[in-house]
Amino acid sequence: MTLFAPEPRRRSRARTIGWAFVVGAVVLGLLASFLPSPYLIEVPGPVYNTIGTQRQGQGKDAKDVELIQIDGARTYPTSGALDMLTVGIQGDATNRPSWTSVIRALFSESEAVIPASAVYPEGTTTEQVNQQDAAAMQSSQQSAVAAALIHQGERLPTRLEVGSVQQGSAADGVIRKGDVITAFDGRQLTTNVDAGSLRAAVAEHGTSSPATVTIERDGASRTVQVTPREEQGTALLGVGVTEQYDFPFEVEIALQDVGGPSAGMMFALGIIDELTPGELNGGKHVAGTGTITADGEVGPIGGIRQKLYGAKEAGATVFLAPADNCDEVVGHVPDGLDVYKVATLDQAVTDLQTIASGKSTAGLARCGS
């Protein structure tokens, strides 16, 4: 009999199509697992207690090292935690996460997907970004020490030190890294505000004649002649300057393998806590983030959501966030974490004192209020 002969062929064809879909899905899944994406993934990174220690060294040489080390001034016992937070990056300039990882991260509350170019602009290597981050961390530590000591009432002499000289620039071969610029065409310079004055003075001088730059090198003062060059429509020397401080005693921050400027506020709070009787945090587990300037201004940072989850995972119950990051915080606060917004170091200290005292925190500014 052949009445039902066509039916097996229809089943066979349907079965073939079904298997084709299965195989196609498997292939696409494999491709998504191995093909790199043009993105990076931000995840909560390690947490460090600024008034605590970090394990450094390897093997038998490993030891716990205090993150903040003060020599030459009286210090006081601390307790609890003043955590600084970090953000881990999955991927680098040449190795990117797979599409599978990116898709998974899109559905994670504690992770974020960002364009790779946001961290590694075209032509930038992983090593270059790491060097920039290390320099930013060192600069933020200097600012944190200055901000803390100024908050404590210290007067700090300052100077403008050349941190970099652009190759092929007007200053190349004349001014060196480490030189201290004390005057430009007779105008005295010592602070970051003066750094702005330096830029303005160079632009005002123009490119038609040599300028007189007074520098200190190897403990001796000298004058050099530099003719600014036009770059991007303005006259420039081609130097990067940073404000350096003469501290009345030694403060060293011994953190290793962490870059970027976002730990500045928490380092400043840690230094103040160690220099002040009592416990600034009331023995509580406090976390926070924010850049800091020498005059105590708290600035915004990246990866705030990842840092919130890192703080919660570490056991913090209080989080100090830069006021300019509050719009990113609202709606993304883990349960059990109180987030207060701060704009200055003075405000952060006052808020911590209120929290530590056990008094009502109703008057403190929170993100979202």
Buried (B, 14 or more C-beta within 10 A) or exposed (E): EEEEEEEEEEEEEEEEEEEEEEEEEEEEEEEBEEEBBEBBBBBBBBBBBBBBBBEBEEEEEEEEBBBBEBEEBEBEEBEBBBBBBBBBBBBBBEEBBBBBBBEBBEEEEBBBBBEBEEBBEEEEEBEEBBEEBBBBBBBBBBBBBBBBBBBEEBEBEBBBBBBBBBEEBBBBEBBBEEBBBBBBEEEEBBBBEBBEBBBEBBBEBEBEEEBEBBBBBEEEEEEBEBBBBEBEEEBBBBBBBBBBBEBEEEBEBEBEEBBBBBBBBBBBBBBBBBBBEEBBBBEBBBBBBBBBBBBBBBBBBBBBBBBBBBBBEBEBBBBBBBBBBBEBBEEBBBEEBBBBBBBBBEBBBEBBBBBBEEEEBEEBBBBEE
